[in-house]
C-alpha cells in the first residue's frame, strides 16, 4: 500500500440501516468462536425442499470421489424439471470466509438469477479451514468440478457449458478452481462468476485498511479466515495462487469473468485489481463496484436499489454467457 487511505467510504443509506439491524446477530469472527460463526443466521437455513421450488427442480445429493487420498465430496445437484437436455451447468461454491457455510448456502440466489433459463446448479461441499487448511478446500472444489464434467451426460448436462460461480470465499475458490482448470488442462469453463471474491491473503489493500472495523467482514475477520486457511504462511512470500488467486503471476487464458464488489467493503480493491489484471492479460471481465455497498450487501439489504441492480446485473451476465 503506497499511500494512507482516506476516511471510510459511506454506506448506502439502506445498507447502513440494515447493518444497524443485523449487527446484533453477527458473531465475532475468531478461531475460538467457530461454533457461533458456523451457526446459521436466522432465516438463512435452506432446506432441499426449498430448492425444489414447487417442482421446478429435481434435487438430489451425491457422494463423488474427492482428491487423491481424501474423503469423498458431496454435491448438491439441482436439475430443471422437464427441460430439454443437455442443459448448461452453474458449478457453485459457497461462501463463508473459508471457515463456515455449506453446499446449500447461495444456491437459491443462483436459481433466482436463472429465472426460467434452463440450467443445472451443482453446489459442492468442500472441507473447511482450520480443520482442513489449503489445499483441501480448493482440491475438493476441483474434484467436484471434474466429476461434474465427466458425468454430465447422466445429469442431462452439457460438459462444454459450465460456469463456475461463488461469492466471498466461494468467489475466491471459484477463481482458484478456474486457475486449476486452466493449468491442469480442463475441464473447460465458459465463465467464472466471482461475487465480492476473497482473493488476497495479504489483507493490506487501501480498502481493507480504510474499512477496518466496519461492515460485516472487516480486516480482522479477513485475517481470521486467511489464517485458518494458511496458518503462519498467511501474507508470506510462498502462498500459492490456488489458495489466493491475487498471487497468480499470469491471468491469461481464463474464461470470461464477472466480478463485483461494494465500494465500502474490504475486498473492493483486490477485486478491482483482479479484473484489471485480466484485461491487461488480454482477457474478458465485466466489473461492477456498487456505491455504498458493504460486503454481501444484497443479502442484508435485498430491497436497496443497489441490491436490486446488482442482482439484475448478475442475472443479465449469466444468461448472456449461457447463450453465447
RAPEVEN-V349156 format. One record per pair of residues at least 12 apart in sequence whose C-alpha atoms are under 8 Angstrom apart, sorted by sequence separation. I is the first residue (numbers start at 1). GAP is how many residues later the second one is. D is the distance in Angstrom with one decimal. If there is no record, write none. Layout:
I;GAP;D
I;GAP;D
//
This chain:
62;12;5.6
63;12;6.5
94;12;6.3
126;12;7.6
259;12;7.0
275;12;6.6
298;12;7.5
61;13;6.7
62;13;5.3
127;13;7.1
149;13;8.0
164;13;7.9
293;13;7.4
298;13;7.7
61;14;5.5
62;14;6.7
107;14;7.5
126;14;5.3
164;14;7.4
178;14;7.1
26;15;8.0
61;15;4.6
62;15;7.7
92;15;7.3
125;15;7.8
126;15;6.2
272;15;7.3
291;15;7.5
25;16;7.3
60;16;6.0
61;16;5.9
107;16;7.2
124;16;7.9
125;16;7.8
203;16;6.8
259;16;6.9
290;16;6.4
59;17;7.3
60;17;5.4
124;17;6.4
175;17;7.0
59;18;5.6
60;18;6.7
174;18;7.0
257;18;7.9
58;19;8.0
59;19;4.5
104;19;7.2
174;19;7.6
175;19;6.9
203;19;7.1
58;20;5.6
59;20;6.5
103;20;5.5
124;20;6.5
174;20;6.8
203;20;7.0
290;20;7.5
57;21;5.8
58;21;5.1
103;21;5.5
268;21;7.5
57;22;5.2
58;22;6.3
103;22;4.8
171;22;7.3
172;22;7.2
201;22;7.7
57;23;4.4
58;23;5.9
102;23;6.0
103;23;8.0
171;23;4.5
56;24;6.0
57;24;5.0
102;24;7.9
171;24;5.5
246;24;7.3
56;25;5.4
164;25;7.2
171;25;6.7
172;25;4.9
201;25;5.8
52;26;7.6
55;26;7.0
122;26;7.9
162;26;7.4
163;26;5.7
168;26;7.9
171;26;4.1
172;26;4.7
251;26;6.8
252;26;6.7
259;26;7.1
263;26;5.7
51;27;7.6
76;27;6.6
162;27;5.1
163;27;5.6
164;27;6.4
165;27;5.7
166;27;6.4
167;27;6.1
168;27;6.2
170;27;7.0
171;27;6.3
172;27;5.0
251;27;5.6
256;27;6.9
257;27;6.2
258;27;5.7
259;27;6.1
260;27;5.6
261;27;6.5
262;27;5.3
263;27;5.7
264;27;7.4
75;28;7.4
76;28;7.4
100;28;6.6
160;28;6.6
161;28;6.6
162;28;5.8
163;28;4.7
164;28;4.9
165;28;4.4
166;28;5.7
167;28;4.4
168;28;5.2
169;28;6.1
170;28;7.7
171;28;7.9
246;28;6.6
255;28;7.8
256;28;4.7
257;28;4.5
258;28;4.8
259;28;4.9
260;28;4.6
261;28;5.0
262;28;4.6
263;28;5.2
264;28;5.3
265;28;6.9
267;28;7.8
90;29;7.1
92;29;6.8
94;29;7.5
99;29;5.2
159;29;7.9
160;29;7.2
161;29;5.8
162;29;7.2
163;29;5.6
164;29;6.2
165;29;6.0
166;29;6.1
167;29;5.9
168;29;4.3
169;29;5.0
252;29;5.0
254;29;6.9
255;29;7.4
256;29;5.6
257;29;6.2
258;29;6.2
259;29;6.4
260;29;5.7
261;29;6.3
262;29;6.2
263;29;5.5
264;29;5.4
265;29;4.8
266;29;7.3
88;30;7.6
89;30;5.6
90;30;6.2
91;30;6.0
92;30;5.9
93;30;5.9
94;30;7.6
98;30;5.9
99;30;5.0
160;30;7.6
163;30;7.2
165;30;7.8
167;30;5.8
168;30;5.1
169;30;7.9
251;30;6.0
252;30;6.6
253;30;7.1
260;30;7.6
262;30;6.4
263;30;5.6
264;30;5.0
265;30;5.3
87;31;6.3
88;31;4.9
89;31;4.8
90;31;4.8
91;31;4.9
92;31;4.5
93;31;5.9
94;31;8.0
98;31;5.8
99;31;6.8
166;31;7.7
250;31;7.5
252;31;6.3
262;31;4.0
263;31;7.1
264;31;7.6
87;32;5.1
88;32;6.3
89;32;5.7
90;32;6.2
91;32;5.9
92;32;6.5
93;32;7.8
141;32;7.5
202;32;7.0
203;32;7.7
251;32;7.9
261;32;7.5
262;32;5.3
87;33;6.5
89;33;7.0
91;33;7.7
201;33;6.1
202;33;4.4
262;33;6.3
201;34;5.6
202;34;7.8
261;34;7.2
83;35;6.3
138;35;6.0
142;35;5.8
262;35;7.5
137;36;7.8
141;36;6.8
120;37;7.1
80;38;6.1
138;38;7.0
142;38;7.4
149;38;6.5
80;39;6.4
98;39;7.9
138;39;6.5
142;39;7.6
79;40;7.0
80;40;6.2
146;40;8.0
79;41;4.5
146;41;6.3
78;42;5.6
79;42;6.6
145;42;7.4
77;43;7.2
78;43;5.1
201;43;6.0
77;44;6.0
78;44;6.3
200;44;5.3
76;45;8.0
77;45;4.6
199;45;5.1
200;45;6.8
76;46;5.6
77;46;6.6
198;46;7.9
199;46;5.3
200;46;5.2
75;47;6.4
76;47;5.0
199;47;5.3
200;47;7.1
218;47;7.5
219;47;6.5
75;48;5.6
76;48;6.4
93;48;7.3
217;48;7.7
218;48;5.9
75;49;4.7
76;49;7.9
215;49;8.0
217;49;7.1
74;50;6.2
75;50;6.2
215;50;7.0
73;51;7.3
74;51;5.4
73;52;6.4
74;52;7.9
73;53;6.9
211;53;6.7
91;54;7.1
211;54;6.2
212;54;7.5
211;55;6.0
48;56;7.9
51;56;7.6
210;56;7.9
258;56;7.8
47;57;7.5
51;57;6.4
207;57;7.6
208;57;7.3
209;57;7.7
46;58;6.3
207;58;6.6
208;58;4.3
46;59;7.1
207;59;5.2
208;59;6.7
258;59;7.3
45;60;7.9
207;60;6.8
38;61;7.6
44;61;7.9
207;61;6.1
208;61;8.0
38;62;5.0
180;62;7.0
197;62;7.7
207;62;5.8
37;63;6.8
38;63;6.6
179;63;7.0
192;63;6.3
194;63;7.1
195;63;7.6
196;63;7.0
197;63;7.9
206;63;6.9
191;64;4.9
192;64;6.2
193;64;5.8
194;64;5.8
195;64;5.7
196;64;5.4
197;64;7.8
205;64;6.3
34;65;7.8
176;65;7.0
177;65;7.4
190;65;5.5
191;65;4.8
192;65;4.8
193;65;4.8
194;65;4.9
195;65;5.2
196;65;4.4
205;65;6.8
176;66;4.8
179;66;7.9
189;66;6.1
190;66;6.8
191;66;5.8
192;66;6.4
193;66;6.4
194;66;6.9
195;66;6.7
196;66;7.4
73;67;6.5
86;67;7.5
176;67;6.8
191;67;7.9
89;68;6.5
176;68;7.3
199;68;7.9
75;69;7.1
87;69;6.4
88;69;5.7
89;69;7.1
173;69;7.9
176;69;5.6
198;69;6.5
73;70;7.8
86;70;4.9
87;70;4.6
88;70;5.3
89;70;7.8
173;70;7.7
175;70;6.4
197;70;7.0
200;70;6.6
73;71;6.7
85;71;5.3
86;71;4.4
87;71;5.6
88;71;7.5
91;71;6.8
93;71;7.7
95;71;6.8
97;71;6.8
98;71;5.6
182;71;7.1
196;71;6.5
199;71;6.7
67;72;6.1
85;72;6.5
86;72;5.1
88;72;7.9
89;72;6.4
90;72;6.0
91;72;5.9
92;72;6.0
93;72;6.2
94;72;5.8
95;72;5.3
96;72;7.0
97;72;4.9
98;72;7.9
172;72;7.1
182;72;6.7
196;72;7.5
199;72;7.3
66;73;7.9
67;73;6.2
85;73;8.0
88;73;5.0
89;73;4.8
90;73;4.9
91;73;4.7
92;73;4.9
93;73;4.7
94;73;6.4
95;73;5.2
96;73;5.9
172;73;6.8
66;74;5.9
88;74;5.9
89;74;6.3
90;74;5.9
91;74;6.0
92;74;5.6
93;74;7.4
95;74;4.7
96;74;7.4
197;74;6.7
90;75;6.7
94;75;7.3
95;75;4.3
179;75;7.2
196;75;7.0
67;76;5.7
79;76;7.6
94;76;4.7
95;76;7.2
178;76;7.0
66;77;5.5
93;77;4.8
94;77;7.9
178;77;7.7
65;78;7.1
66;78;7.0
92;78;7.9
93;78;7.2
216;78;7.4
217;78;6.4
65;79;7.7
215;79;5.7
216;79;6.4
64;80;7.1
93;80;7.1
215;80;6.7
93;81;6.5
65;82;7.6
92;82;8.0
64;83;7.1
133;95;6.7
134;95;5.5
129;96;8.0
133;96;4.5
134;96;6.2
130;97;8.0
132;97;7.6
133;97;6.2
130;98;4.3
133;98;7.9
129;99;5.3
130;99;5.8
196;99;7.0
129;100;5.2
196;100;7.4
97;101;7.8
138;104;7.1
138;105;7.3
135;107;7.8
135;108;6.9
134;109;6.4
97;125;7.3
99;126;6.3
98;127;5.8
97;128;5.3
98;128;7.5
168;128;8.0
97;129;7.9
99;129;7.1
98;130;7.5
191;130;6.9
98;131;6.7
190;131;7.3
190;132;8.0
161;161;7.2
26;190;7.6
29;191;7.9
30;191;6.9
29;192;5.3
23;193;7.7
31;193;6.6
30;194;5.9
29;195;6.9
19;196;7.0
19;197;7.8
31;197;7.4
113;198;7.1
113;199;7.5
5;201;5.5
9;201;7.8
113;201;6.8
114;201;6.4
4;202;7.3
5;202;7.6
8;202;5.3
9;202;7.4
113;202;4.4
117;202;7.3
1;203;6.6
7;203;6.4
8;203;5.5
112;203;8.0
113;203;8.0
1;204;6.0
5;204;7.3
6;204;6.8
114;204;7.5
1;205;6.4
5;205;5.9
113;205;7.5
114;205;6.9
88;234;7.0
11;253;6.3
9;254;7.0
10;254;6.7
9;255;5.2
8;256;7.3
15;277;7.5
15;278;6.7
22;278;7.5
12;279;6.9
13;279;8.0
15;279;7.3
11;280;7.8
12;280;4.2
11;281;4.1
12;281;6.2
19;281;7.2
10;282;5.9
11;282;6.1
15;282;6.5
18;282;6.1
9;283;7.0
11;283;6.9
18;283;5.7
15;285;7.4
15;286;5.6
14;287;6.7
15;289;6.9
14;290;5.6
//
